[in-house]
Amino acid sequence: MQAVAVRATCFKSKLSLFVVYLPPSLNSLKWRKADIEDLVSRLPPPVLLLGDFDAHSTSWGCSNTDSKGKVIEDFLLQNNLSVLNNGSSTYLHPGTGSTSAVDISICHLSLFLDLSWSAHEDFCGSDQPTTFLFSFNLAPPSPACNANPSWKLSKATWVTFSQKADSCLV
């Protein structure tokens, strides 16, 4: 396993960022959940974990779940982490033209609503040219913000609200 870790501060918010590469030759017998848990335990939460895990799971857009994918799924559940991937392909097999999602973006649950993920659709002649676009909502609060907001629920357009909520949660 190859990894790089950084602890960053943005608008007084701290974040641990990990970039990981698990080569295809590293099967689940040589790599265990404890390896990645050890890595993530070295820096405090919240964590953003990005990388080519060469792991397959229906949870992040693959057609099947392999042993590495199952290990990562278990790791996510036990560490309050969530996958940001939206099911888009992140790998194009050069021989068959089949696609899968072996690049995974994982975050601590406290970051999930502040991040958005997308994969560039054009592979530009490469097998993994995917560009990940993240929007991190860490803008400092406006001084003009009302500390005690109020709402007029009787004037809400609940149909529009429901549609927007459904589209954001898909």
Buried (B, 14 or more C-beta within 10 A) or exposed (E): BEBEBEEEEEEEBEBBBBBBBBEEEBEBEEBEBEBBEEBBEEBEBBBBBBBBBBBBBEBBBBEEBBEBBBBBBEBBEEBEBBBBBBEBBBBBEEEEEEBBBBBBBBBBEEBEEBBEBBBEEEBEEEEEBBEBEBEBEEEEEEEEEEEEEEEEEEEEEEEEEEEEEEEEEE
